[in-house]
Amino acid sequence: MIFRNWSRTWLVIPVLIFLSVLSSCTDTLESETIVYSNDFSDLNLAGFENGKLFIFGNDTLAGFYHNEEVAVNVSDLPSHNLLKITIDIIVHDSWDGNPDDGIGGPDQWFFGVDNLEVFRTTFSNSPCESTYCLYQSYPDNIYRQNVPKSGATQTNLPGLCLFGAFNNYSTRYSISKIIDHSNPNARIYMNSDLVANNTPDPVCDESWSISKIEIKALTLK
């Protein structure tokens, strides 16, 4: 009996030490400040490069874009060591995802901060059948194989141009990333590499727009 009690004691002590060390290594979020937030409902494009607005359904969006860079500049940021960037985008019409045929794909979208690319992925608005499916990378980086519209927040929107008369040809995504950053200024850029060599009107074939962008400055210690 005594041996059993001592055995349990010596088993518990290392566990307590491990938990104590783990707790002491846990980072603490000391501050979180929204430094930019825009859903374009007030027609505000402050800080935007290549900013333009249009109405889609009942919403005002920034766009629409096809292989052209758009950026948001924020300045005089509070002291921080991380940025959390959340971008809600809508991809319209004939996005073909991963296929690397140089004719209709791959259809990539990416964003970065300052001179650093943060995230690059592909999207697909294609119907997916057992015999034919154009896979996309999102919610992962390229080139993971996920079914079309994986990770979407809304899928039942009508197309914008080529498939404007059909539902389910615009898809909304909310993309959120946290990166190391401590400078007082930041430039968040977004762009696409869309391949549409099989159509006379690439912009009508596939485009994208921004429904909201939010930037937070975080201090983690």
NUTIGU-646143 format. One record per residue: residue number from 1; residue in three letters; y, z, x of N, C-alpha, C, O in turn. Coordinates in steps of 0.1 Angstrom, whole numbers, plus 5000, padded with zeros to 4 digits. Example, Ala and Ser with C-alpha at 12.3 -4.5 7.8 and 13.67 -1.06 7.14 Angstrom:
k;r;n.Y;n.Z;n.X;ca.Y;ca.Z;ca.X;c.Y;c.Z;c.X;o.Y;o.Z;o.X
1;ALA;4943;5078;5132;4955;5078;5123;4967;5078;5132;4967;5085;5142
2;SER;4978;5071;5128;4989;5071;5137;5000;5079;5129;5011;5080;5134
END
This chain:
k;r;n.Y;n.Z;n.X;ca.Y;ca.Z;ca.X;c.Y;c.Z;c.X;o.Y;o.Z;o.X
1;MET;4988;5000;5008;5000;5000;5000;5013;5000;5009;5022;4992;5006
2;ILE;5013;5008;5019;5024;5009;5028;5026;4995;5034;5038;4990;5036
3;PHE;5016;4989;5039;5017;4976;5046;5022;4966;5036;5031;4958;5040
4;ARG;5018;4966;5024;5024;4957;5014;5039;4958;5012;5046;4948;5012
5;ASN;5043;4970;5011;5058;4973;5009;5066;4968;5021;5076;4961;5020
6;TRP;5061;4971;5033;5068;4966;5045;5067;4951;5046;5077;4944;5050
7;SER;5056;4945;5042;5056;4930;5042;5066;4924;5033;5073;4914;5036
8;ARG;5068;4930;5021;5078;4925;5012;5092;4927;5017;5101;4918;5016
9;THR;5094;4938;5024;5107;4941;5030;5111;4930;5040;5122;4925;5040
10;TRP;5101;4928;5049;5104;4918;5060;5105;4904;5055;5111;4895;5061
11;LEU;5099;4901;5043;5100;4888;5037;5114;4887;5030;5120;4876;5030
12;VAL;5119;4897;5024;5132;4897;5017;5144;4896;5027;5153;4889;5025
13;ILE;5143;4903;5039;5154;4903;5048;5158;4889;5053;5170;4886;5052
14;PRO;5149;4881;5057;5153;4867;5062;5160;4859;5050;5169;4851;5053
15;VAL;5155;4861;5038;5161;4854;5027;5175;4858;5025;5184;4850;5022
16;LEU;5178;4871;5025;5191;4876;5023;5201;4871;5034;5212;4868;5032
17;ILE;5196;4871;5047;5204;4866;5058;5207;4851;5056;5218;4847;5058
18;PHE;5197;4843;5051;5199;4829;5049;5210;4827;5038;5219;4818;5039
19;LEU;5209;4835;5027;5218;4833;5016;5232;4837;5021;5242;4831;5016
20;SER;5233;4847;5029;5246;4852;5034;5253;4841;5043;5265;4838;5042
21;VAL;5245;4835;5052;5250;4824;5060;5254;4812;5052;5265;4806;5054
22;LEU;5246;4809;5042;5249;4797;5033;5262;4800;5026;5270;4791;5025
23;SER;5264;4812;5021;5276;4815;5014;5288;4814;5023;5299;4809;5018
24;SER;5287;4819;5035;5298;4819;5044;5302;4805;5048;5314;4802;5053
25;CYS;5293;4795;5047;5296;4781;5051;5301;4773;5039;5304;4761;5041
26;THR;5302;4779;5027;5306;4771;5016;5321;4768;5016;5329;4778;5018
27;ASP;5325;4756;5014;5339;4752;5014;5346;4757;5002;5339;4758;4991
28;THR;5359;4760;5003;5366;4765;4991;5378;4755;4988;5385;4751;4997
29;LEU;5379;4751;4976;5390;4742;4971;5402;4751;4969;5403;4759;4960
30;GLU;5412;4750;4978;5424;4758;4977;5435;4752;4969;5442;4760;4963
31;SER;5435;4739;4968;5446;4733;4959;5441;4719;4954;5433;4712;4961
32;GLU;5446;4715;4943;5443;4702;4937;5455;4698;4929;5459;4704;4919
33;THR;5462;4687;4933;5474;4683;4927;5473;4668;4923;5470;4660;4932
34;ILE;5476;4665;4911;5477;4651;4907;5490;4645;4912;5501;4650;4908
35;VAL;5489;4635;4921;5500;4629;4927;5504;4616;4920;5515;4610;4922
36;TYR;5494;4610;4913;5497;4598;4906;5487;4596;4894;5475;4598;4896
37;SER;5492;4593;4883;5484;4590;4871;5490;4580;4862;5502;4582;4858
38;ASN;5483;4570;4859;5489;4559;4851;5479;4552;4842;5469;4547;4848
39;ASP;5481;4552;4829;5472;4545;4820;5480;4533;4814;5475;4526;4805
40;PHE;5492;4531;4819;5500;4519;4815;5505;4519;4801;5510;4509;4796
41;SER;5503;4530;4794;5507;4531;4780;5522;4530;4778;5527;4526;4767
42;ASP;5529;4535;4788;5544;4534;4788;5550;4523;4796;5562;4522;4799
43;LEU;5541;4513;4799;5545;4500;4806;5551;4503;4819;5559;4495;4824
44;ASN;5546;4513;4826;5552;4518;4839;5543;4512;4850;5531;4514;4850
45;LEU;5549;4505;4859;5542;4500;4871;5548;4505;4884;5548;4498;4894
46;ALA;5553;4517;4883;5559;4523;4895;5549;4524;4907;5538;4528;4904
47;GLY;5553;4520;4918;5545;4520;4930;5535;4509;4932;5528;4508;4942
48;PHE;5534;4500;4922;5525;4489;4922;5530;4477;4931;5541;4473;4930
49;GLU;5520;4471;4938;5522;4458;4944;5514;4448;4935;5502;4451;4932
50;ASN;5520;4437;4932;5513;4427;4924;5509;4432;4910;5499;4429;4904
51;GLY;5518;4441;4905;5516;4447;4892;5520;4438;4881;5530;4431;4881
52;LYS;5511;4437;4870;5514;4429;4858;5506;4435;4847;5496;4441;4849
53;LEU;5511;4433;4835;5506;4440;4823;5502;4430;4813;5508;4419;4812
54;PHE;5491;4433;4805;5488;4425;4793;5481;4434;4783;5476;4445;4786
55;ILE;5480;4429;4771;5473;4436;4760;5459;4432;4758;5457;4420;4758
56;PHE;5450;4441;4758;5436;4438;4756;5431;4447;4745;5430;4459;4747
57;GLY;5428;4442;4733;5425;4450;4722;5437;4458;4718;5447;4452;4715
58;ASN;5435;4471;4718;5447;4480;4715;5452;4487;4727;5460;4496;4726
59;ASP;5448;4482;4739;5452;4489;4751;5461;4480;4760;5460;4468;4760
60;THR;5470;4486;4767;5478;4479;4777;5471;4482;4791;5468;4493;4795
61;LEU;5468;4471;4798;5461;4471;4810;5469;4465;4821;5478;4457;4818
62;ALA;5466;4468;4834;5472;4461;4845;5462;4450;4849;5450;4452;4850
63;GLY;5468;4438;4849;5459;4426;4852;5464;4414;4844;5475;4414;4839
64;PHE;5455;4405;4843;5441;4405;4848;5442;4398;4862;5450;4390;4864
65;TYR;5431;4400;4870;5431;4396;4884;5418;4388;4887;5408;4390;4881
66;HIS;5420;4379;4897;5408;4372;4902;5411;4369;4916;5419;4361;4920
67;ASN;5404;4376;4925;5405;4374;4940;5419;4375;4944;5424;4367;4952
68;GLU;5426;4385;4940;5440;4388;4944;5442;4403;4945;5437;4411;4937
69;GLU;5449;4407;4956;5450;4421;4959;5461;4427;4950;5472;4422;4949
70;VAL;5458;4439;4945;5468;4448;4939;5467;4461;4946;5456;4465;4950
71;ALA;5478;4468;4947;5479;4481;4954;5488;4490;4947;5498;4486;4940
72;VAL;5485;4503;4949;5494;4514;4945;5498;4522;4957;5490;4526;4965
73;ASN;5511;4524;4958;5517;4532;4969;5522;4546;4964;5529;4546;4954
74;VAL;5517;4556;4971;5522;4570;4968;5528;4576;4981;5522;4574;4992
75;SER;5538;4583;4979;5545;4589;4991;5549;4604;4989;5548;4609;4977
76;ASP;5553;4610;4999;5556;4624;4999;5545;4633;4993;5548;4642;4984
77;LEU;5533;4631;4997;5522;4638;4992;5523;4653;4997;5528;4655;5008
78;PRO;5518;4662;4989;5518;4676;4994;5507;4677;5005;5499;4668;5007
79;SER;5507;4688;5012;5498;4691;5023;5484;4690;5017;5481;4696;5007
80;HIS;5475;4682;5024;5461;4680;5018;5452;4675;5030;5457;4671;5040
81;ASN;5439;4676;5027;5430;4670;5037;5420;4660;5030;5411;4655;5037
82;LEU;5421;4659;5017;5413;4649;5010;5421;4642;4999;5431;4648;4994
83;LEU;5417;4630;4995;5422;4624;4983;5410;4621;4974;5399;4617;4978
84;LYS;5412;4624;4961;5402;4620;4951;5409;4608;4943;5419;4610;4937
85;ILE;5402;4597;4943;5408;4585;4937;5398;4581;4925;5386;4579;4928
86;THR;5404;4580;4913;5396;4576;4902;5402;4563;4896;5414;4563;4892
87;ILE;5395;4552;4895;5400;4540;4890;5391;4535;4879;5379;4534;4880
88;ASP;5397;4533;4867;5390;4528;4855;5393;4513;4855;5404;4509;4853
89;ILE;5382;4505;4856;5384;4490;4856;5376;4484;4845;5366;4490;4840
90;ILE;5380;4473;4840;5373;4465;4831;5370;4451;4837;5379;4444;4841
91;VAL;5357;4448;4837;5353;4435;4842;5350;4425;4831;5343;4429;4821
92;HIS;5357;4414;4831;5357;4405;4820;5348;4392;4822;5348;4386;4833
93;ASP;5341;4388;4812;5335;4375;4811;5322;4374;4820;5314;4383;4820
94;SER;5322;4363;4828;5309;4359;4834;5306;4365;4848;5304;4357;4857
95;TRP;5306;4378;4850;5303;4384;4862;5288;4383;4864;5280;4386;4855
96;ASP;5283;4378;4876;5269;4375;4878;5262;4385;4888;5250;4382;4891
97;GLY;5269;4395;4893;5262;4405;4900;5258;4401;4914;5267;4395;4922
98;ASN;5246;4403;4918;5241;4402;4932;5237;4388;4937;5238;4386;4949
99;PRO;5233;4379;4928;5228;4366;4934;5237;4360;4944;5248;4357;4941
100;ASP;5231;4357;4955;5239;4352;4967;5236;4337;4968;5230;4333;4978
101;ASP;5240;4329;4958;5237;4315;4959;5249;4307;4963;5248;4295;4964
102;GLY;5261;4313;4964;5273;4306;4968;5279;4297;4957;5288;4290;4959
103;ILE;5273;4298;4945;5277;4290;4934;5283;4299;4923;5295;4297;4919
104;GLY;5275;4308;4918;5280;4317;4908;5280;4332;4912;5284;4341;4905
105;GLY;5277;4334;4925;5277;4348;4930;5275;4349;4945;5273;4338;4951
106;PRO;5276;4361;4950;5277;4373;4944;5291;4376;4939;5301;4370;4944
107;ASP;5293;4385;4929;5306;4388;4923;5309;4403;4927;5304;4412;4921
108;GLN;5318;4404;4937;5320;4417;4943;5334;4422;4939;5344;4415;4937
109;TRP;5335;4435;4938;5348;4442;4936;5348;4454;4947;5338;4460;4950
110;PHE;5360;4456;4952;5361;4467;4962;5375;4473;4962;5385;4468;4957
111;PHE;5376;4485;4968;5389;4492;4970;5389;4499;4983;5378;4503;4988
112;GLY;5401;4502;4987;5402;4510;5000;5415;4518;5000;5423;4516;4991
113;VAL;5417;4525;5010;5429;4533;5012;5435;4530;5026;5427;4531;5036
114;ASP;5447;4527;5026;5454;4523;5039;5446;4511;5045;5445;4500;5039
115;ASN;5440;4513;5057;5433;4502;5063;5418;4504;5062;5410;4497;5069
116;LEU;5413;4513;5054;5399;4516;5053;5393;4513;5040;5397;4517;5029
117;GLU;5383;4504;5040;5376;4501;5028;5367;4512;5024;5359;4517;5032
118;VAL;5368;4517;5012;5361;4529;5007;5348;4525;5000;5338;4532;5001
119;PHE;5349;4515;4991;5337;4512;4983;5337;4497;4979;5347;4491;4976
120;ARG;5325;4491;4980;5323;4477;4976;5310;4476;4968;5300;4481;4972
121;THR;5311;4469;4957;5299;4468;4948;5300;4455;4941;5309;4447;4943
122;THR;5290;4453;4932;5290;4441;4924;5287;4445;4909;5282;4456;4907
123;PHE;5292;4437;4900;5290;4439;4886;5284;4427;4879;5286;4416;4884
124;SER;5276;4429;4869;5270;4418;4861;5272;4421;4846;5269;4431;4841
125;ASN;5278;4411;4839;5279;4411;4825;5268;4403;4818;5268;4400;4806
126;SER;5258;4398;4826;5247;4390;4821;5237;4397;4813;5234;4409;4816
127;PRO;5233;4391;4802;5221;4397;4795;5209;4398;4804;5207;4390;4813
128;CYS;5201;4408;4802;5190;4411;4811;5177;4410;4803;5174;4419;4794
129;GLU;5169;4400;4806;5156;4398;4799;5145;4400;4809;5147;4400;4821
130;SER;5133;4401;4804;5121;4403;4813;5119;4391;4822;5114;4393;4833
131;THR;5123;4379;4818;5121;4367;4826;5133;4363;4834;5133;4354;4842
132;TYR;5145;4369;4831;5157;4365;4838;5167;4376;4837;5171;4381;4826
133;CYS;5172;4381;4849;5182;4392;4849;5190;4391;4862;5184;4390;4873
134;LEU;5203;4390;4860;5212;4390;4872;5216;4405;4875;5225;4410;4868
135;TYR;5210;4411;4885;5212;4425;4887;5225;4427;4894;5231;4419;4900
136;GLN;5230;4440;4893;5243;4444;4899;5240;4456;4909;5229;4462;4908
137;SER;5250;4458;4917;5248;4470;4927;5253;4483;4921;5247;4493;4923
138;TYR;5264;4482;4913;5270;4495;4908;5259;4502;4899;5252;4496;4892
139;PRO;5259;4516;4901;5269;4525;4907;5267;4527;4922;5274;4536;4927
140;ASP;5260;4519;4928;5258;4520;4943;5266;4509;4950;5272;4500;4944
141;ASN;5266;4511;4963;5272;4500;4972;5263;4488;4971;5252;4488;4967
142;ILE;5269;4476;4976;5261;4464;4977;5250;4467;4988;5253;4474;4997
143;TYR;5238;4461;4986;5233;4453;4976;5221;4460;4969;5209;4456;4970
144;ARG;5223;4471;4962;5213;4477;4954;5210;4469;4942;5219;4462;4937
145;GLN;5198;4471;4937;5194;4463;4925;5193;4472;4913;5184;4479;4910
146;ASN;5204;4471;4905;5205;4479;4892;5207;4469;4881;5213;4458;4882
147;VAL;5202;4473;4869;5204;4464;4857;5218;4462;4854;5226;4471;4857
148;PRO;5222;4451;4848;5236;4449;4844;5241;4461;4836;5235;4466;4827
149;LYS;5254;4464;4838;5262;4474;4831;5257;4489;4834;5261;4498;4827
150;SER;5249;4490;4844;5245;4504;4848;5257;4512;4852;5266;4507;4859
151;GLY;5258;4524;4847;5269;4533;4850;5282;4530;4842;5292;4536;4845
152;ALA;5281;4521;4833;5293;4518;4825;5297;4529;4816;5289;4537;4811
153;THR;5310;4530;4813;5315;4539;4803;5317;4533;4789;5318;4540;4779
154;GLN;5318;4519;4789;5319;4512;4776;5314;4498;4778;5318;4491;4788
155;THR;5305;4494;4769;5299;4481;4771;5301;4471;4759;5297;4459;4760
156;ASN;5307;4475;4748;5307;4467;4736;5320;4460;4734;5324;4456;4723
157;LEU;5328;4457;4745;5341;4451;4744;5339;4436;4744;5330;4430;4750
158;PRO;5348;4428;4737;5347;4414;4737;5351;4408;4751;5358;4415;4758
159;GLY;5347;4396;4754;5352;4389;4766;5367;4387;4765;5373;4389;4754
160;LEU;5373;4382;4776;5387;4380;4776;5391;4365;4775;5400;4362;4768
161;CYS;5383;4357;4781;5387;4342;4782;5374;4334;4778;5373;4329;4767
162;LEU;5366;4332;4788;5354;4323;4786;5346;4328;4774;5341;4320;4767
163;PHE;5344;4341;4774;5336;4347;4763;5344;4355;4753;5340;4365;4748
164;GLY;5357;4351;4751;5366;4358;4743;5362;4360;4729;5366;4369;4722
165;ALA;5353;4351;4724;5348;4351;4710;5335;4360;4709;5330;4361;4698
166;PHE;5331;4366;4720;5318;4373;4719;5319;4387;4724;5327;4390;4733
167;ASN;5312;4396;4717;5312;4410;4721;5303;4412;4734;5295;4403;4737
168;ASN;5305;4423;4740;5296;4427;4751;5299;4419;4764;5290;4419;4773
169;TYR;5310;4412;4765;5313;4405;4777;5325;4410;4785;5331;4403;4793
170;SER;5330;4422;4781;5338;4430;4790;5333;4444;4791;5328;4450;4781
171;THR;5332;4450;4803;5326;4462;4805;5335;4472;4813;5341;4468;4823
172;ARG;5336;4484;4808;5345;4494;4814;5337;4503;4823;5326;4508;4820
173;TYR;5343;4506;4835;5337;4515;4845;5347;4525;4850;5359;4522;4851
174;SER;5343;4537;4853;5352;4547;4859;5346;4550;4873;5335;4556;4874
175;ILE;5354;4546;4883;5349;4548;4897;5357;4559;4904;5369;4558;4904
176;SER;5350;4569;4909;5357;4580;4915;5351;4583;4929;5339;4584;4931
177;LYS;5360;4584;4939;5356;4587;4953;5365;4597;4959;5377;4597;4956
178;ILE;5359;4605;4968;5367;4615;4976;5367;4611;4990;5356;4609;4996
179;ILE;5378;4610;4997;5379;4606;5011;5387;4615;5019;5396;4622;5014
180;ASP;5384;4616;5032;5393;4623;5041;5406;4617;5042;5407;4604;5044
181;HIS;5417;4625;5041;5430;4619;5042;5440;4631;5043;5439;4641;5037
182;SER;5450;4629;5052;5460;4640;5054;5474;4634;5056;5483;4642;5057
183;ASN;5476;4621;5056;5489;4616;5058;5498;4618;5045;5493;4620;5034
184;PRO;5511;4618;5047;5520;4621;5036;5521;4609;5026;5526;4610;5015
185;ASN;5517;4597;5031;5518;4585;5023;5504;4578;5022;5495;4580;5031
186;ALA;5501;4571;5011;5488;4564;5010;5491;4551;5002;5499;4550;4993
187;ARG;5483;4541;5006;5483;4528;4999;5468;4526;4994;5459;4524;5002
188;ILE;5466;4526;4981;5453;4523;4975;5453;4508;4971;5460;4504;4962
189;TYR;5444;4501;4977;5443;4486;4974;5430;4483;4967;5420;4490;4969
190;MET;5431;4473;4958;5419;4468;4951;5419;4453;4951;5429;4447;4951
191;ASN;5407;4448;4951;5405;4433;4952;5391;4429;4947;5383;4438;4945
192;SER;5389;4416;4947;5375;4411;4944;5372;4399;4952;5381;4392;4957
193;ASP;5359;4397;4954;5354;4385;4960;5345;4379;4950;5333;4381;4950
194;LEU;5351;4371;4941;5343;4365;4930;5340;4350;4934;5349;4343;4938
195;VAL;5328;4346;4931;5323;4333;4934;5321;4326;4921;5313;4330;4913
196;ALA;5329;4315;4919;5328;4307;4906;5330;4293;4909;5338;4286;4904
197;ASN;5321;4287;4918;5322;4273;4921;5316;4264;4911;5316;4252;4913
198;ASN;5310;4270;4901;5303;4261;4890;5312;4260;4878;5307;4257;4867
199;THR;5325;4263;4879;5334;4262;4867;5347;4256;4872;5352;4258;4883
200;PRO;5354;4248;4863;5367;4243;4866;5378;4253;4865;5389;4250;4870
201;ASP;5376;4264;4859;5386;4275;4857;5380;4288;4861;5376;4296;4852
202;PRO;5380;4291;4874;5374;4304;4878;5381;4316;4872;5373;4326;4869
203;VAL;5394;4316;4870;5400;4328;4864;5396;4331;4850;5394;4342;4846
204;CYS;5393;4320;4842;5388;4322;4829;5374;4326;4829;5369;4332;4820
205;ASP;5367;4322;4839;5352;4325;4841;5350;4340;4843;5340;4345;4837
206;GLU;5358;4346;4852;5356;4360;4855;5368;4366;4860;5375;4360;4869
207;SER;5372;4378;4856;5384;4385;4860;5382;4400;4858;5371;4404;4853
208;TRP;5391;4408;4862;5391;4422;4861;5405;4428;4859;5415;4421;4862
209;SER;5405;4440;4853;5418;4446;4850;5416;4461;4852;5405;4466;4853
210;ILE;5427;4468;4853;5427;4483;4855;5432;4489;4842;5443;4486;4837
211;SER;5425;4499;4837;5429;4506;4825;5435;4520;4829;5443;4525;4821
212;LYS;5432;4525;4840;5438;4538;4845;5435;4540;4859;5425;4536;4865
213;ILE;5445;4546;4866;5443;4550;4880;5448;4564;4881;5460;4567;4877
214;GLU;5441;4573;4888;5446;4587;4890;5442;4591;4905;5431;4588;4910
215;ILE;5452;4597;4911;5451;4601;4925;5454;4616;4926;5464;4620;4921
216;LYS;5445;4623;4932;5446;4637;4934;5446;4641;4949;5438;4635;4957
217;ALA;5455;4649;4953;5455;4655;4967;5448;4668;4967;5452;4677;4959
218;LEU;5438;4670;4975;5430;4682;4976;5431;4688;4989;5433;4682;5000
219;THR;5430;4702;4989;5429;4709;5001;5416;4717;5001;5415;4726;4992
220;LEU;5408;4714;5010;5394;4721;5010;5393;4728;5024;5395;4722;5034
221;LYS;5390;4741;5023;5388;4749;5035;5375;4757;5034;5372;4764;5044
END
